[in-house]
Amino acid sequence: MPDPSSPSSSPVGSSLVHGLSPAPAGRRKVPLTRPLRHPRYRNLWLANMVSNMGTWIQTFASAWLVASISSSASITSLVQTATYVPVFVFALLAGVVADAVHRPKFLFYCNLYMALCAAIMALLAGTGLVAATPVLLLTFCIGIGTAFIWPAWQAAMSGLVEPDEVEAAATLNNLSYNLSAIIGPAVGGVLFGWIGPGALFLANALSFAGLLGVYWSWWREDGPQPQAAEGFRARFVSGVRTAFGCARYRRILRNVCTVFFSTIAFASLLPVYVREVLRMQSSTYGTLMGCLGGGAVLAAFFLPQLRARVDKTGVLAGAMLVYGGMLLAMAASRSLLLLAPLILCGGMAWSATVSTLNAAAQLSFPAEIRARTLSIYLFVMSGGYVAGSLFWGQVAERWGVRAALGTAGACVLANALVLVTGSRKNPL
């Protein structure tokens, strides 16, 4: 159980007056596997890894299916837009709801809804009459479930470990996600042409079974649903006021918006890049997606040592320099032998970026208001993703995918430079 004096279990009062709980006096290395000693966290982590694998299989299948149906770069990039628009639209509402409901019960029903959406997509694809529009619409529907899950999931998971284990837990969560990012696209790349997208969508629907079982057990063990003391409007206002009233949290949000606006170019344009620049097929797309995930998996094992020596701002700036360099190299190269290790390095940088920003957000406020403040983080993040996927899709449509990737890489590098120059006055 968390320490009663920790930010995750302390009273809201004094912590919210200052916006953030005080930072620890010094950094120490927390072993990567330490959060797994908590049984409930461990069970959720394992079940979530299986679900993540299904998600990556569906992500691959949806993007390549739309790229196969339409030759337009802007249409292909809409897969990412359809994924993140619901998060942008519903994140703030989801945060208010997540702080007022019994989280295991809420997460059970959200995951059940997403499993049903994936099953419908599988049924539609199985008919052979699939088109880009219904795939995008069902991707949007699944995104609605994601929007409501994320604040509750983030708040629940950070409450299952000790405060000093939150960064290790965030890294483990990324490790789970990125192990799946290696296996899922690889499986999708091999099987897409053999068994078709319908079977891959069905695999995603079935992958929710483990999570549903864990949430059902947790829900039954925890007893009745608590009643929120405040009304909806009061909870919403207090969450927004608390988040934006804190100068450090505003800096986190600014970095989240600018970083994700630029970095989404990779996910949005990779199918088009493989098809038009490399002139290769779905297996290559799966391989390059797997390289990004492989890099993120490798990063999980050296990030604890790095964080013991370098502050959050330094880790984030260095990661962005590497990721920006990867995008620039993609714009300049057509060699798969060169691209694979470059994207592997980009995956390491991506894991460092996501886990650093995520942990900083999770540790910013106490448990009583954490889902609401995290929902603002997700709102800003998804806004960057949505705007970026639309913008880079249009740039690729007008000037080519290589120009779009190169420009996105330059933006990431510029953001890293701004972060470094302002780090002494405004640390993350």
Disulfide bonds with the S-S distance in Angstrom:
none
